[in-house]
Amino acid sequence: MAISKELLEILVCPLCKAALEMKQDPAGLKCVQCKRVYPIRDDIPVMLVDEARIEE
């Protein structure tokens, strides 16, 4: 089960408060501003800055 569109619309990056977008592989949510990728484990987004990685 993927992240619902409604949930994706209300989630924001906990660091910079920018919008998130689903990555091509469904393993993470990427911040459009700071480029951090928050992992998704067992269909639950892990919105912890310490768990995120930075991608370009």
Buried (B, 14 or more C-beta within 10 A) or exposed (E): EEBEEEEBEEBBBEBEEBBBEBBEEEEBBBBEEBBBBBBBEEEEBBBEEEEBEEEE
